[in-house]
Amino acid sequence: GIEDEVRAVCADIISECVVVGTGRRCPALFVETKPEFVNVDKKELKLQIVHRMSGFNSRRYIEERISHAELIFVVETGTLPRTSTKGNIRRKAVEEAYKEEMDQVYKKL
């Protein structure tokens, strides 16, 4: 899916990612940047991710792709909530933690 594609085409700039957006008209993507990209312009990183995913997106329905840079949220490595046992990112906790920011972006689209 989207996460596998992002990990494959953006392995040099992101350390982890998760797709969220249950009940929304299209998904949002949260990416944790690699430490060396912390000070890079977030808008530039978002555009780079959208550009690298263009081939993947062209083969997907609108509700199955990340086609707007605004739907990408860039955070530092280790920021997203994880499970205590395996360290997997917790989708629901991400949606709850970033609800206000997501609501604002979806209102604009």
Secondary structure as the mmCIF struct_conf table of DSSP 4:
data_model
#
loop_
_struct_conf.conf_type_id
_struct_conf.id
_struct_conf.beg_label_comp_id
_struct_conf.beg_label_asym_id
_struct_conf.beg_label_seq_id
_struct_conf.end_label_comp_id
_struct_conf.end_label_asym_id
_struct_conf.end_label_seq_id
HELX_RH_AL_P HELX_RH_AL_P1 ILE A 2 VAL A 9
BEND BEND1 CYS A 10 CYS A 10
TURN_TY1_P TURN_TY1_P1 ALA A 11 ILE A 13
STRN STRN1 ILE A 14 VAL A 20
TURN_TY1_P TURN_TY1_P2 THR A 22 GLY A 23
BEND BEND2 ARG A 24 CYS A 26
STRN STRN2 ALA A 28 THR A 33
HELX_LH_PP_P HELX_LH_PP_P1 LYS A 34 LYS A 34
HELX_RH_3T_P HELX_RH_3T_P1 PRO A 35 PHE A 37
TURN_TY1_P TURN_TY1_P3 VAL A 38 ASN A 39
BEND BEND3 VAL A 40 VAL A 40
HELX_RH_AL_P HELX_RH_AL_P2 LYS A 42 ARG A 52
TURN_TY1_P TURN_TY1_P4 MET A 53 MET A 53
HELX_RH_AL_P HELX_RH_AL_P3 SER A 54 SER A 58
TURN_TY1_P TURN_TY1_P5 ARG A 59 ARG A 59
BEND BEND4 ARG A 60 ARG A 60
HELX_RH_3T_P HELX_RH_3T_P2 ILE A 62 GLU A 64
BEND BEND5 ARG A 65 ARG A 65
HELX_RH_3T_P HELX_RH_3T_P3 ALA A 69 LEU A 71
STRN STRN3 ILE A 72 VAL A 75
TURN_TY1_P TURN_TY1_P6 THR A 77 GLY A 78
BEND BEND6 LEU A 80 LEU A 80
STRN STRN4 ARG A 82 ARG A 82
TURN_TY1_P TURN_TY1_P7 SER A 84 LYS A 86
STRN STRN5 ILE A 89 ILE A 89
HELX_RH_AL_P HELX_RH_AL_P4 ARG A 91 ALA A 97
TURN_TY1_P TURN_TY1_P8 TYR A 98 TYR A 98
HELX_RH_AL_P HELX_RH_AL_P5 LYS A 99 LYS A 108
#
